[in-house]
Amino acid sequence: MPTVLIIEDDRRIAKMLRRRLKKAGYDVQIAENGKCGIEKLREYQPDLTLMDMHMPVMDGYEATRFLRHHGYTGTIVALTASAMTHDADKSFDAGCDYFIPKPVGLDFEQQLHNILEGQHGKDSDRR
């Protein structure tokens, strides 16, 4: 069973993503901000991390840079409601592997499956 860590400060979005991913057969954990996400990664080694880029305490850009600086090599997918090119570039510059704009589409689960299989989904961007 693939494992996913959702780092998202909006509880409604986090719960909706968790519900969809569990239904698709994923084991899912949630952290409410970048700092909590880093702590969660110490105990939970997910196959994929979904990182909201705009959060309080520690945003996704800072959390991703911290993780990469400290040797984390896992797959990080940036999630943000801002789908502007500069936001994708900023996410990739921070160390994210993929970028998916919110709200996520109906093919979100397939996008994650493709990412885990080493491909990229049609609506996700990869650096």
C-alpha positions in Angstrom: 0.0 0.0 0.0 1.6 3.3 -1.0 2.0 5.9 1.8 1.4 9.6 1.6 2.0 12.4 4.0 -0.3 15.4 3.5 1.2 18.7 4.8 -1.8 21.1 4.7 -3.0 23.8 7.1 -6.6 23.8 5.8 -8.3 20.9 7.7 -11.1 20.6 5.2 -8.7 20.2 2.3 -6.5 17.8 4.2 -9.5 15.6 5.2 -10.9 15.7 1.7 -7.5 14.6 0.2 -7.1 11.9 2.9 -10.6 10.6 2.2 -10.0 10.4 -1.5 -6.6 8.8 -1.2 -7.7 6.2 1.4 -10.5 5.3 -0.9 -7.9 4.8 -3.7 -5.9 2.5 -1.4 -3.3 4.8 0.1 -2.1 4.9 3.7 -2.3 8.6 4.6 -1.0 10.8 7.4 -1.6 14.5 7.9 0.5 17.3 9.3 -0.9 20.8 9.8 2.2 22.9 8.8 5.7 22.6 7.6 7.2 22.3 11.0 4.8 19.5 12.0 5.4 17.9 8.6 9.2 17.7 9.2 8.6 16.2 12.7 6.1 13.7 11.1 8.7 12.7 8.5 11.1 11.6 11.3 8.6 8.8 12.2 6.7 8.2 9.0 8.6 7.5 5.8 6.0 8.1 3.1 6.4 7.2 -0.6 5.2 10.7 -1.4 4.7 14.0 0.4 2.0 16.5 -0.7 3.2 19.9 0.5 0.9 22.9 0.6 3.1 25.9 -0.2 1.3 28.6 1.8 0.9 27.8 5.5 1.5 29.5 8.8 4.4 28.6 11.2 6.6 27.2 8.4 5.4 27.4 4.8 6.0 24.7 2.2 8.9 26.5 0.5 10.8 26.8 3.8 9.9 23.2 4.8 11.0 21.8 1.4 14.3 23.7 1.5 14.9 22.5 5.0 14.2 18.9 4.1 16.4 19.0 1.0 19.2 20.7 2.9 19.1 17.9 5.4 19.3 15.1 2.8 15.7 14.2 2.4 15.3 12.5 -1.0 11.7 11.5 -1.0 9.2 12.8 -3.6 7.6 16.1 -2.7 4.6 17.4 -4.7 3.8 21.1 -4.3 0.1 21.9 -3.9 -1.0 25.5 -4.1 -4.1 27.4 -5.1 -1.9 29.8 -7.1 -1.2 28.1 -10.5 1.0 30.9 -11.8 4.2 29.9 -13.6 6.4 31.8 -11.0 4.7 29.8 -8.2 5.7 26.5 -9.9 9.2 27.8 -10.5 9.5 28.9 -6.9 8.3 25.4 -5.8 10.8 23.7 -8.0 13.6 26.0 -6.8 12.7 25.1 -3.2 13.2 21.4 -4.1 9.7 20.1 -5.0 9.7 17.3 -7.6 6.2 18.0 -9.0 3.6 20.8 -8.9 -0.2 20.3 -8.8 -2.5 23.3 -8.6 -5.5 23.3 -6.2 -8.3 22.6 -6.3 -7.2 19.1 -7.4 -9.0 17.6 -10.3 -11.0 14.4 -10.8 -7.8 12.7 -12.0 -5.8 13.6 -8.9 -5.4 9.9 -7.8 -4.2 9.0 -11.2 -1.7 11.8 -11.2 -0.3 10.5 -7.9 -0.2 6.9 -9.3 1.7 8.2 -12.3 4.1 10.1 -10.1 4.7 7.0 -8.0 5.3 5.0 -11.1 7.9 7.5 -12.3 5.7 9.1 -14.9 4.0 12.5 -14.7 0.3 13.1 -15.0 -1.1 15.2 -17.8 -2.0 18.1 -15.5 1.0 18.0 -13.2 4.3 19.7 -14.0 7.6 18.1 -13.3 10.9 19.8 -13.1 
